[in-house]
């Protein structure tokens, strides 16, 4: 099974510990990237047990990229 970018509509393969492909990750504001890495736990992509806080900040990043690309997202 291949891991793909979590940005809406993107199917580009990326390493499991990465949230998004490089193009979409570059669209995430640095402050949000910092939050994602702050809540990332090494190995969570293996045991499939990310924290609730990681999932929350991950969703914000996905929505920010969706809005930047002109999609609605569900941020607000």
Secondary structure, 3 states (H helix, E strand, C coil): CCCECCCCCCCCECCCCCCCCHHHHCCCCHHHHHHHHHHCCCCHHHHCCCCHHHHHHHHHHHHHHHHHCCCCCCCC
